[in-house]
């Protein structure tokens, strides 16, 4: 086995370059990943389903194609995981529900099709909060994935893309899809020490993704570093693979490190009132990262939202619950169905919201968006912690409280946001910063994240030596 195949944390850009040089085979990477899943996932429980035979078969086909110089592009042969709300034709998609264990997907959606057409290999489906409604990542019916940063005490993985977060953080998937309605990419990215991108609504199609809220749902990539995020995001967008290959080789486009990108940028930071909501360890890493950004040439100024974040978060939650209930009411109205009771409580809150109130809430959202964006006119981006605290213990959480205080507002306003690991708490748990930009500026926030990642120079990984 090559050194690359034996490293479960090898980046997809590293693997892609090795495939191009023919120094490692896709089958070696996939076989090693499956072996790692066999060894570690019984403890972590990140996967709902592993497509062992199909993944190995696809890897052998990729071996042959690459050997005969028929490589499609930089994603060819890369194994990836799908959150179990992404449809894959002919396979079960449960949406995290025991009641859907026999549900067969009728069609593969656009984003997944693009990943497959670029030569990607689906290694399995990852667990999710039931019907994708929950920020902690728990699932009482199907199992809660174990956050790999503490193997002794069970801590929240973040939700709803819980399995994707745990799998990627643990080297059980090279990268994975998530979806974000109120933070469901960014929360597990923050709690599990990953990069995760919440895109603006018009950026990526949502067909073939089981809906929570048609108004707010967005798919997004979850990776271990910014170069991998840039590659996966580009494939999900349907970018030309030949030009991507050239950019990776030459360090151009999203794969360039723009050392001076922060010079002269005006970045909005938290007010004292907002800071008071965060734990000391989160504020410590936040402030150290702000100091680093000052060194990189950024200008920092307190940003006071024209509408309180708490109000925006609640409005976002109401839209999610109303539309979620409309989408899944046949499960939650039937007392015979075995549903997650924490999710059911949230979902049934949507039953009490009227269609008239919902229409007014959607109109209010349209009215609030230009107000918020106007208040950002002098800022290039906003900086917040992604979460208020590092991953808490499962036994300590309140399921009636959302960890999405800083994430939900930007689904509601429809902005793009990147979650990026910044440091580690005194207990060795990841902390994370959220960089928020106007809709359509996904490339810009990726470029900022790439430069900041290099400056932070984090290298710590979960330790599985005692398992």
C-alpha positions in Angstrom: 0.0 0.0 0.0 1.3 3.5 -0.9 1.9 6.1 1.9 -1.1 8.1 0.5 -3.5 5.1 0.7 -2.4 4.4 4.2 -3.2 8.0 5.3 -6.9 8.3 6.1 -6.5 12.1 6.3 -5.0 12.5 2.8 -6.6 15.4 1.0 -8.6 14.9 -2.2 -6.3 17.3 -4.0 -3.3 15.2 -2.9 -5.1 12.1 -4.0 -6.1 13.6 -7.3 -2.5 14.6 -8.1 -1.4 11.1 -7.3 -4.0 9.6 -9.6 -2.8 11.9 -12.4 0.8 10.8 -11.8 -0.4 7.1 -11.6 1.5 6.8 -8.3 -1.6 5.3 -6.5 -4.7 3.6 -7.8 -8.3 4.6 -6.9 -8.9 1.0 -5.8 -6.1 1.3 -3.2 -7.7 4.5 -1.8 -11.2 3.0 -1.7 -10.0 -0.3 -0.2 -8.0 1.6 2.5 -11.0 3.8 3.3 -13.3 0.8 3.6 -10.8 -0.9 6.0 -10.7 2.3 8.1 -14.5 2.4 8.2 -14.6 -1.3 9.4 -12.1 -0.4 12.1 -13.5 2.9 13.4 -17.1 3.3 12.4 -18.5 0.7 14.8 -17.6 3.2 17.5 -18.5 6.4 15.6 -21.6 5.3 13.8 -21.3 7.9 11.0 -22.6 5.8 8.2 -26.2 4.7 7.5 -25.1 2.5 4.6 -21.8 1.6 3.1 -21.7 0.7 -0.6 -18.8 -1.6 -0.4 -19.2 -3.7 -3.5 -20.4 -0.8 -5.7 -17.5 1.4 -4.5 -14.9 -1.3 -5.1 -16.3 -2.0 -8.6 -16.3 1.7 -9.5 -12.8 2.1 -8.2 -11.6 -0.8 -10.4 -13.2 0.9 -13.4 -11.4 4.1 -12.5 -8.1 2.2 -12.3 -8.6 1.0 -15.8 -9.6 4.4 -17.1 -6.7 6.2 -15.6 -4.2 3.4 -16.7 -5.5 4.0 -20.3 -5.2 7.8 -20.1 -9.0 8.2 -20.0 -9.1 10.2 -16.8 -12.1 12.5 -16.7 -10.6 15.1 -14.5 -9.5 15.9 -10.9 -12.4 14.3 -9.2 -12.1 11.0 -11.0 -11.7 8.1 -8.6 -12.3 10.3 -5.5 -14.5 8.5 -2.9 -17.1 10.7 -1.2 -20.1 10.3 1.1 -23.7 11.5 0.7 -25.8 12.8 3.5 -28.8 10.4 3.6 -31.2 13.0 2.3 -29.5 13.1 -1.2 -31.3 10.8 -3.6 -29.3 8.1 -5.4 -31.4 6.3 -8.0 -32.2 2.7 -6.9 -30.8 3.1 -3.4 -32.5 3.6 -0.1 -32.7 7.2 1.1 -34.1 7.3 4.7 -34.0 11.1 5.5 -32.8 9.9 8.9 -36.2 8.2 9.6 -36.8 4.6 10.7 -40.1 4.9 8.8 -38.2 5.3 5.5 -35.8 2.4 5.7 -37.5 0.8 2.7 -37.8 4.0 0.6 -36.1 3.6 -2.7 -34.9 6.8 -4.5 -36.6 7.2 -7.9 -33.9 9.5 -9.4 -30.5 11.0 -8.8 -30.5 14.8 -8.4 -28.3 17.3 -10.2 -25.6 17.9 -7.6 -25.0 14.2 -7.0 -25.1 13.5 -10.7 -22.4 16.1 -11.3 -20.2 14.5 -8.7 -20.7 11.1 -10.3 -20.2 12.3 -13.9 -16.9 13.9 -12.7 -15.8 10.3 -11.8 -16.5 10.5 -8.1 -17.2 7.2 -6.2 -20.0 7.1 -3.6 -18.7 5.2 -0.6 -21.9 5.4 1.4 -24.7 7.4 2.9 -24.1 9.2 6.2 -26.5 9.6 9.1 -28.6 12.7 9.6 -31.0 14.2 12.1 -34.5 12.9 11.2 -35.9 14.9 8.3 -32.9 17.3 8.7 -34.5 19.3 11.5 -32.0 19.7 14.3 -28.7 21.5 15.0 -27.2 19.2 17.7 -27.0 16.1 15.4 -28.9 13.7 17.6 -31.2 10.9 16.3 -32.9 8.7 18.9 -34.3 6.2 16.4 -31.3 5.7 14.0 -28.4 6.5 16.3 -26.3 9.7 17.0 -22.8 9.7 15.4 -20.0 10.1 17.9 -17.9 13.3 17.8 -14.3 11.9 17.2 -12.6 14.7 19.2 -13.6 13.0 22.5 -13.7 9.2 22.4 -14.4 9.0 26.2 -17.5 11.2 26.5 -20.2 11.4 23.9 -20.4 15.0 22.5 -22.6 16.5 19.9 -21.5 16.0 16.3 -23.6 18.9 15.1 -26.6 18.6 12.8 -28.3 18.0 10.8 -25.4 16.7 8.6 -24.0 14.8 11.6 -22.7 11.7 9.9 -21.0 13.7 7.1 -19.2 15.8 9.7 -18.1 12.8 11.8 -17.1 10.7 8.7 -14.9 13.5 7.1 -13.4 14.5 10.4 -12.4 10.9 11.1 -11.0 10.1 7.7 -13.9 7.8 7.0 -14.8 9.8 3.9 -12.5 12.0 1.8 -15.3 14.6 1.6 -19.0 14.6 1.9 -22.2 16.5 1.0 -24.3 18.2 3.6 -27.3 20.5 3.4 -27.9 23.7 5.2 -31.3 25.2 6.1 -30.3 26.9 9.4 -26.7 25.8 9.9 -26.7 22.1 9.0 -23.4 22.2 7.1 -21.7 24.8 9.3 -22.7 23.4 12.7 -21.2 19.9 12.2 -18.2 21.5 10.5 -17.7 23.7 13.6 -18.2 20.9 16.1 -16.0 18.5 14.2 -13.2 20.8 13.0 -14.0 20.9 9.3 -14.5 23.5 6.6 -18.1 23.7 5.5 -19.7 26.1 2.9 -23.2 27.3 3.1 -24.0 28.7 -0.4 -26.6 31.3 -1.3 -29.9 30.0 -2.5 -29.4 30.4 -6.2 -25.9 28.9 -6.2 -26.6 25.1 -6.4 -29.8 23.2 -7.4 -31.7 21.3 -4.8 -33.5 18.7 -6.9 -33.0 15.2 -5.7 -32.5 16.4 -2.1 -35.4 15.5 0.3 -36.7 18.9 1.4 -37.0 20.4 4.8 -37.7 23.9 3.7 -37.9 24.7 0.0 -37.4 28.4 0.9 -34.2 27.9 2.8 -32.5 24.5 1.9 -29.1 24.7 0.3 -26.6 21.8 -0.4 -22.9 22.3 0.4 -19.5 20.6 0.6 -17.9 19.4 3.8 -14.1 18.8 3.7 -10.9 18.9 5.8 -9.3 21.8 4.1 -10.0 24.7 1.8 -8.4 23.3 -1.3 -10.6 20.2 -1.0 -13.6 22.4 -0.5 -12.8 24.5 -3.6 -12.5 21.3 -5.7 -15.7 19.7 -4.4 -17.7 23.0 -4.6 -16.5 23.5 -8.2 -17.6 20.0 -9.2 -21.0 20.5 -7.5 -21.4 23.7 -9.6 -20.7 21.7 -12.7 -17.4 23.5 -13.6 -15.4 22.3 -16.6 -13.0 19.6 -15.3 -10.2 20.4 -17.7 -10.0 24.0 -16.5 -10.1 22.8 -12.9 -7.3 20.4 -13.6 -5.2 23.3 -14.9 -6.0 25.5 -12.0 -5.0 22.8 -9.5 -1.7 22.1 -11.3 -0.8 25.8 -11.7 -2.3 27.1 -8.4 -4.7 29.4 -10.2 -8.4 30.4 -9.6 -9.8 29.0 -6.3 -6.6 27.0 -5.8 -4.4 30.1 -5.5 -3.4 31.6 -2.2 -3.8 35.4 -2.4 -1.5 36.5 0.4 -2.8 40.1 0.3 -6.5 39.4 0.0 -7.3 40.8 3.4 -5.3 44.0 2.9 -7.7 46.9 3.1 -10.8 44.7 3.6 -13.3 46.1 6.2 -14.6 43.2 8.2 -17.6 43.4 10.7 -17.0 41.9 14.1 -19.2 41.1 17.1 -20.5 43.7 19.5 -20.0 43.3 23.2 -23.6 42.2 23.6 -23.1 39.4 21.1 -19.8 38.4 22.6 -21.4 37.9 25.9 -23.3 34.9 24.5 -20.1 33.0 23.7 -17.9 30.9 26.0 -14.5 32.0 27.0 -12.7 29.4 24.9 -14.7 30.5 21.8 -13.9 34.1 22.4 -10.2 33.4 23.0 -9.9 31.7 19.6 -12.1 34.3 17.9 -9.9 37.2 19.2 -6.7 35.5 18.3 -8.0 35.0 14.8 -9.1 38.6 14.6 -5.5 39.6 15.7 -4.2 37.5 12.9 -6.5 39.1 10.4 -5.2 42.5 11.5 -1.7 41.3 10.8 -2.9 40.3 7.3 -4.0 43.9 6.7 -7.8 43.7 7.5 -9.7 46.6 9.1 -12.0 45.5 11.8 -15.1 47.4 12.9 -18.1 46.3 15.1 -21.1 45.4 13.1 -24.5 45.9 14.7 -27.2 44.1 12.7 -30.2 46.2 11.9 -32.4 43.3 13.0 -31.1 41.3 16.0 -29.6 37.9 15.2 -31.9 36.3 17.7 -35.0 37.6 15.9 -33.6 36.5 12.5 -32.8 33.0 13.9 -36.4 32.7 15.2 -37.9 33.8 11.9 -35.7 31.3 10.1 -36.8 28.5 12.5 -40.5 29.3 12.0 -40.2 29.1 8.2 -38.3 25.8 8.6 -40.8 24.3 10.9 -43.9 25.3 8.9 -42.5 24.0 5.6 -41.0 20.9 7.3 -44.3 20.0 8.7 -46.0 20.5 5.3 -43.4 18.2 3.7 -43.5 15.5 6.4 -46.9 15.8 8.1 -47.9 12.3 7.1 -45.2 10.8 9.4 -45.7 13.2 12.3 -49.5 13.2 12.4 -49.6 9.4 12.7 -49.1 8.3 16.3 -48.3 4.8 15.0 -45.1 6.0 13.3 -41.8 5.6 15.2 -40.5 9.1 15.0 -37.7 10.9 16.9 -39.6 12.6 19.7 -37.3 15.6 19.8 -37.7 16.2 16.1 -41.5 15.6 16.4 -41.8 18.3 19.0 -40.1 20.8 16.7 -42.0 19.6 13.6 -45.4 19.8 15.3 -44.6 23.4 16.1 -45.0 24.0 12.4 -48.6 22.5 12.6 -49.6 25.4 14.7 -48.5 28.0 12.2 -51.1 29.2 9.7 -50.6 29.6 5.9 -51.5 33.2 6.3 -48.8 33.7 8.9 -46.3 31.9 6.8 -47.1 34.1 3.8 -46.6 37.2 6.0 -43.3 35.7 7.3 -42.1 35.2 3.7 -43.0 38.7 2.8 -41.2 40.0 5.9 -38.1 38.0 4.8 -38.2 39.8 1.5 -38.5 43.1 3.2 -35.7 42.4 5.7 -33.2 41.2 3.2 -32.4 44.6 1.6 -32.4 46.3 5.0 -29.8 43.9 6.3 -27.7 44.1 3.1 -27.8 47.9 3.1 -26.4 47.8 6.7 -23.5 45.8 5.3 -22.7 48.3 2.6 -19.3 49.4 4.1 -18.3 45.9 5.0 -16.7 43.2 2.7 -17.6 40.4 5.1 -18.9 39.7 8.6 -17.0 37.5 11.1 -18.7 35.6 13.9 -17.9 32.4 15.8 -19.7 29.6 14.1 -21.1 28.3 17.4 -21.4 29.7 20.9 -19.3 26.9 22.5 -17.2 23.9 21.5 -19.1 20.6 21.2 -21.0 20.0 24.5 -21.6 16.6 26.0 -24.8 15.0 24.8 -26.0 14.7 28.4 -25.8 18.4 28.8 -27.7 19.7 25.8 -31.2 21.2 25.7 -33.1 19.9 22.6 -35.4 22.9 22.8 -32.5 25.2 22.3 -30.8 25.6 18.9 -27.0 26.0 18.5 -27.6 27.9 15.3 -27.7 31.4 16.8 -25.0 32.7 14.4 -25.9 30.4 11.5 -29.7 30.7 11.0 -29.7 34.4 10.4 -27.7 34.0 7.1 -30.1 31.4 5.7 -32.9 33.8 6.4 -31.1 36.8 4.8 -29.7 34.5 2.0 -26.0 35.1 2.2 -23.0 32.8 1.7 -21.1 31.6 4.8 -17.9 29.6 5.4 -17.2 27.7 8.6 -13.4 27.4 9.2 -11.6 25.8 12.1 -9.5 28.3 14.0 -8.1 26.6 17.2 -8.8 24.1 19.9 -10.3 24.6 23.4 -8.5 23.6 26.6 -10.2 20.2 26.2 -8.9 19.8 22.7 -12.2 20.5 21.0 -12.3 22.5 17.7 -13.4 26.1 17.6 -14.6 27.7 14.4 -15.0 31.1 12.7 -17.8 31.9 10.3 -17.1 34.3 7.4 -20.2 35.7 5.9 -20.5 37.5 2.5 -23.3 38.6 0.2 -25.1 36.1 -2.0 -23.2 35.1 -5.1 -19.7 35.7 -3.5 -19.0 32.1 -2.7 -15.7 32.2 -4.6 -14.6 35.3 -2.6 -15.3 33.7 0.7 -13.4 30.5 -0.4 -10.4 32.7 -1.4 -10.5 34.4 2.0 -10.8 31.1 3.8 -7.8 29.7 1.9 -5.5 32.5 2.9 -6.7 32.5 6.5 -6.3 28.7 6.7 -2.7 29.0 5.6 -2.0 31.7 8.2 -3.6 29.6 11.0 -1.6 26.5 10.0 -3.7 24.0 12.0 -2.6 20.4 11.8 -4.3 18.5 14.6 -6.4 15.4 13.9 -8.6 13.1 16.1 -6.5 10.4 17.7 -7.8 6.8 17.3 -4.8 5.0 18.6 -6.6 3.8 21.7 -9.5 2.3 19.8 
